[in-house]
Amino acid sequence: MAKFQLISAGNKKLEVIKIMVENTPLGLKESKDVVDAAPAYFESNLTKVQAEALVKEFAQIGAKVIIAE
């Protein structure tokens, strides 16, 4: 299980929420709550390689996300 910290959603909150819904067990409301509460933590059942790819996907839309250790 990978744990992430959303530091900032940037200007594209809706896209960040969409990516979270697609890649985590969080639903729409829970994803929106995490984005609104940034900085905030969330988890996903991804491998380390998938987690790194997800961080890059967030970065491409201007969001700051790190893998929390």
Beta strands, then each sheet from edge to edge (+ up, - down):
strand 1: 2-8
strand 2: 40-44
strand 3: 64-68
sheet 1: 2+ 1- 3+
end
